[in-house]
């Protein structure tokens, strides 16, 4: 059965914003590797539209190899977008979901293949509240942002996780790998 992996950037104070962080070639390489070893990534509309930036680098590469490599990785992976307002993704490797999130996840988990990534805060919250996250990969940037959306501000009950791995990049960014512990209180 495929794992559902929530992979997202956040600051020390819990702000989850794709435009804030210490971005360097090591971070791009980390996420390019994550995408290459996964089968599909699910996005909400807002995050998906931010990720469309990478399409521009496919046609007009940057002077940074790590950015171009990430653009290639994100282009290759299947993307499923959940939106009530979008009708078309504008990206050949992306499609709109026509089924609810929970139903889509349960169906994808039953299929063979690589892990299912969740890359949007809104989807992570919904799946956490349904106990459908199998692993967290929190990429914690050593920044206190002070404003913005907090990753865990709409969780309905306490959840317990255990650390299974850590990875620290030269920038000070730390990726914490967590899995849920069956016990809830």
C-alpha positions as CSV (number, residue, x, y, z in Angstrom):
1,X,0.0,0.0,0.0
2,X,1.3,3.5,-0.9
3,X,2.2,5.9,1.9
4,X,0.7,9.4,2.2
5,X,3.6,11.8,2.9
6,X,2.9,15.4,3.9
7,X,6.0,17.3,2.9
8,X,6.1,21.1,3.5
9,X,8.2,24.0,4.5
10,X,7.6,26.0,7.7
11,X,9.4,28.5,9.9
12,X,10.3,28.0,13.5
13,X,7.1,29.7,14.5
14,X,5.0,27.4,12.4
15,X,4.3,29.7,9.5
16,X,3.7,27.7,6.3
17,X,4.5,29.9,3.3
18,X,6.1,28.8,0.1
19,X,7.6,32.3,-0.4
20,X,9.4,32.4,2.9
21,X,12.6,30.4,3.7
22,X,16.2,29.8,3.1
23,X,16.3,28.5,-0.4
24,X,19.5,27.1,-1.9
25,X,20.7,24.4,-4.1
26,X,20.6,21.8,-1.3
27,X,16.9,22.5,-0.6
28,X,16.1,22.3,-4.4
29,X,18.0,19.0,-4.6
30,X,16.2,17.6,-1.5
31,X,12.8,18.4,-3.0
32,X,13.8,17.2,-6.5
33,X,14.9,13.9,-5.0
34,X,11.7,13.7,-3.0
35,X,9.6,14.2,-6.2
36,X,11.7,11.7,-8.2
37,X,11.0,9.1,-5.6
38,X,7.3,9.7,-5.4
39,X,4.4,8.9,-7.7
40,X,2.0,11.8,-7.4
41,X,1.7,15.1,-5.5
42,X,-1.6,16.6,-4.5
43,X,-2.1,20.4,-4.3
44,X,-4.9,22.8,-3.4
45,X,-5.5,25.7,-5.8
46,X,-3.3,28.3,-4.2
47,X,-0.2,26.2,-3.8
48,X,-0.6,24.7,-7.2
49,X,-0.7,28.2,-8.8
50,X,2.5,29.1,-6.9
51,X,4.1,25.9,-8.2
52,X,3.3,26.9,-11.8
53,X,6.2,29.2,-11.6
54,X,8.4,26.2,-12.3
55,X,6.8,25.8,-15.7
56,X,8.5,29.0,-16.8
57,X,12.0,27.5,-16.1
58,X,11.3,24.7,-18.5
59,X,11.1,27.1,-21.4
60,X,13.5,29.7,-20.0
61,X,16.0,28.0,-17.7
62,X,17.7,30.0,-15.0
63,X,21.4,30.3,-14.4
64,X,21.0,27.9,-11.4
65,X,21.3,24.2,-12.2
66,X,19.5,23.2,-9.0
67,X,16.4,25.3,-9.9
68,X,16.3,23.9,-13.4
69,X,16.7,20.3,-12.1
70,X,13.8,21.0,-9.7
71,X,11.7,22.4,-12.5
72,X,12.3,19.1,-14.5
73,X,11.4,17.0,-11.4
74,X,8.2,18.8,-10.7
75,X,7.2,18.7,-14.4
76,X,7.6,14.9,-14.5
77,X,5.5,14.0,-11.4
78,X,1.8,13.6,-11.7
79,X,0.0,16.4,-10.0
80,X,-3.6,16.3,-8.8
81,X,-5.3,19.6,-8.0
82,X,-8.3,20.2,-5.7
83,X,-10.1,23.4,-6.5
84,X,-13.7,24.6,-6.6
85,X,-12.8,27.5,-9.0
86,X,-10.3,26.1,-11.5
87,X,-11.5,24.2,-14.5
88,X,-8.1,23.5,-16.2
89,X,-4.6,23.1,-14.8
90,X,-2.6,24.4,-17.8
91,X,0.1,21.8,-17.2
92,X,0.3,18.5,-19.1
93,X,1.3,16.5,-16.0
94,X,-1.5,17.9,-13.9
95,X,-5.2,17.1,-13.7
96,X,-8.1,18.3,-11.7
97,X,-9.6,16.0,-9.1
98,X,-13.3,15.3,-9.7
99,X,-13.6,13.3,-6.5
100,X,-13.4,14.5,-2.8
101,X,-10.0,14.5,-1.2
102,X,-10.6,11.6,1.2
103,X,-12.0,9.4,-1.6
104,X,-9.1,10.3,-3.9
105,X,-6.5,9.4,-1.2
106,X,-8.1,6.1,-0.3
107,X,-8.2,5.2,-4.0
108,X,-4.6,6.2,-4.6
109,X,-3.4,4.2,-1.5
110,X,-4.9,1.0,-3.0
111,X,-3.0,1.4,-6.3
112,X,0.5,0.2,-6.8
113,X,3.3,2.7,-7.1
114,X,5.4,5.2,-5.3
115,X,4.4,7.4,-2.3
116,X,1.6,10.0,-2.5
117,X,2.9,13.5,-1.6
118,X,0.7,16.2,-0.1
119,X,2.1,19.7,-0.7
120,X,-0.6,22.1,0.4
121,X,-1.4,23.3,3.9
122,X,-5.1,23.0,3.4
123,X,-4.9,19.4,2.2
124,X,-2.6,18.5,5.1
125,X,-5.0,19.8,7.6
126,X,-8.0,17.9,6.1
127,X,-6.0,14.7,5.9
128,X,-4.6,15.1,9.5
129,X,-8.2,15.5,10.8
130,X,-9.1,12.2,9.0
131,X,-6.0,10.4,10.3
132,X,-4.8,9.8,6.7
133,X,-1.2,11.1,6.9
134,X,1.4,8.2,7.1
135,X,4.5,10.4,7.4
136,X,5.4,14.0,7.8
137,X,8.5,15.6,6.3
138,X,8.6,19.0,7.9
139,X,11.3,21.2,6.4
140,X,11.9,23.7,9.2
141,X,13.6,27.0,8.3
142,X,15.5,28.7,11.1
143,X,13.4,31.9,10.7
144,X,10.7,33.4,12.9
145,X,8.3,35.0,10.4
146,X,5.9,36.4,12.9
147,X,2.9,36.5,10.5
148,X,1.1,34.2,8.1
149,X,-0.8,31.0,8.2
150,X,0.2,28.4,10.8
151,X,0.4,24.9,9.6
152,X,-1.4,23.3,12.5
153,X,-4.0,25.9,13.5
154,X,-7.1,23.9,12.5
155,X,-6.4,20.5,13.9
156,X,-9.4,19.0,15.6
157,X,-7.6,16.7,18.1
158,X,-4.2,16.0,19.6
159,X,-2.0,13.7,17.5
160,X,1.3,12.1,18.6
161,X,4.2,11.6,16.3
162,X,7.7,10.1,16.7
163,X,10.8,11.2,14.9
164,X,12.2,8.6,12.5
165,X,15.0,10.6,10.9
166,X,16.5,14.1,10.6
167,X,18.5,15.8,8.0
168,X,20.2,19.2,8.3
169,X,21.2,21.3,5.3
170,X,24.2,23.7,5.2
171,X,21.7,26.6,5.5
172,X,20.5,25.4,8.9
173,X,17.3,24.1,7.4
174,X,16.3,20.9,9.1
175,X,14.1,18.2,7.7
176,X,12.3,16.3,10.4
177,X,10.7,13.0,9.4
178,X,7.8,11.9,11.6
179,X,5.3,9.0,11.7
180,X,2.1,9.0,13.8
181,X,2.0,7.0,17.0
182,X,-1.2,5.0,17.3
183,X,-2.0,6.5,20.7
184,X,-4.2,9.7,20.6
185,X,-5.4,11.7,23.6
